[in-house]
Amino acid sequence: MPLSTMQSNTFDEVLALEEQFYEDGFRQGYEDGVKAGRVEGRTFGLEKGFEKYVESGRLHGKSIIWANRMSYSQKDVSHADQVARCPQAQVSAESSDIQSPQPFSLHALPENQRLAKHLKVLHALAESESLSTENTEEAVSDFDDRLKRAQGKAKIIERMVGENQGDGAAVAGSKHGGST
């Protein structure tokens, strides 16, 4: 075998080895990237899903509180006043060294049919038991749609009752909500 043919075979083998290492590295990097992307995508999806579910729960809780404030009648108010004026409650409060915190009460909402209708719809939209937690395109789309509609209803109700953006600023500044 001539020397030039032998040298070219050696270089071909070395160049082929380099190409093989490149292909192996590329394939392994691609597989690792796909695996890391799946893990990162799943983690991101779980985080976003949790945030949406928390928001849905928050809206559901607000709907319950608003509904309870609507059904708060004058009879209940007078009964609460009588319990607060009870002599035993005053004696126990005076005898203890630690002051008990003053109960926080929210003002009753007006009887309004539109408000009641909006509250029913909000409650139905934000109820977690009827929300699907499946990871399908249709279930996620339905969940997102219901959440957006519930957020819209909550904004409408907030405007009707005089609360701004869910922070309770209007309630906190009222005579029943505490000091400003």
N, C-alpha and C positions, 0 to 999 in steps of 0.2 A: 504494500500500500504506500503510495507516495506520501510524502510529508505534508504537502499542502492539503490533501484530502483528509488526512488525519487531524490536522489543525482545524479545518472547517467543521468536522464532525464534533470536535470538542467544544468549539464555540457554539455550535447549534444546540448541543446538549445543555450548555450553560444558559444560553438564551431561552431555551425551552423550559429549563428549571425556573428561571426568573418569571416567565410567563405563567407557569403552573402556580408558583407562590402568589403571584398577583391575583389569579383567578380564585385560588383558595381563600385568600384574605378578603377579596371582594364578596364572595359568597357568604363567608362567616359574618362579615360586617353587615351585610344585607339582612341575614337571618336575625342577628342580634338587634338590629334597628327595628325590624318588624315586631320582634318580641317586646322590646322596650316601648315601642309606639302603642302596642296593645295595652300594656300595663298602664302607661301614662293616659291613654284614652279612657280606659276603664276608670281610673282614679278621678279623672276630670269629670266623667259622666256621673260618677257617684256623688262628687261634690256638688255639681249643678243640680242633680236630682234632689239631694238633701236640702239645698237652699230653697228650691221650689216647694218642696213638701213643708218646710218650716213656714214659708210665706202663706201657703194654703192653710196651715194650722192657725197662724196668727189671724187671718181673715175669718176663719171659722169661730175663733174665740171672740173676736170683735162682734160678730153677728149674734152670738149668744148673749153677750153683755148688753148690746143694744136692744135685743128682744126682751130681756129681763127689765131693762129700764122702761120700756114701753108699757109693760104690764104692771108696773108699780102703781098701785092705787092709793087713794087718800086714806082708806081704811088701814092699810099697812103702815102709812106714815103716822097716823094717830096711835096705833098700837106700839110702834117703836118709841114714840114720845113717852107713852105711859111706862114702858119698861125702863127708859132712861131716868124717869122721875122716881123710880122705886126707891124707898128709903134704905133698903138693904144694900143696894148697889152703891149708894152714896156713902154709907158707913164703911163698907169694905174698901172703897176707893180712898177715903180719908185716913183709914187706919194703916194702909200700906205705905211704906217709905218710898217705894218705886212708883212713879207715875205711869199709869197705863196709857198707851198711845190713843189719841182720839180716833174714833172710827172715821174712815173716809167714805163719804157717800156722794154718789153722782146724782145730779138732778134728773128727775123723771122726764122722759121724752113725751112730747105731745101726742095725743091720739090722732093719727093721721093715716088714712087708708093707703095713700101712695107710699108712705114710709114703711108701713107694714108689708106691702107687696114687695118693695125693694129688699127688705130684710129677709123675707121668705126665699126670694131668688138667690140672694147672697148666701144664705145658709145652705141651700141645696147645691150651689156651685162649689162651695168650699168644704163640704162634708167629705172627710177623708175616707170613710168606709166605702163610698161609691166610686172613688177614684181608682183607676187601674194603675198598678205599679209594674206592669209588664214592660219589658224592654223591646217593644216593637214600634215600628214607625207610626202606626195608627194610634196606639195607646199613648205614646209621647205627644203626638199632635193633639189628641183629645185633652190630655192633661194640661198642656200649654194653653189651649183655647179656653178651657174652663177657668184656669188661673187668671188669664187676662180679663175675661168677662167678670170674674169675681172682684178683681182689682178695680174695674170700672164701676161696678155697683157700690163698692166701698167708698169710692170718691164721691159718688152721687149722695150716698147716705151721710157722709161727713159734711158735705155742704148743707144738706137739709137740717142736720142737728147742730151745725155751727162748730164743728171740729175741723181743724186744718191738718191735712196730710197724716192722719193717724197718730200725731204726737200728743194729742189731748190738750193742746195749748189753750183752746177756748174753755175747756172744762176746768183746767188748773187755775185759770184766772177768775172763774165765777165765784159767787158767794159760797157755794157748796164745795168747791174744789180746792180750797186752801188759799194761801197767800201768794201774792205775785212778787 
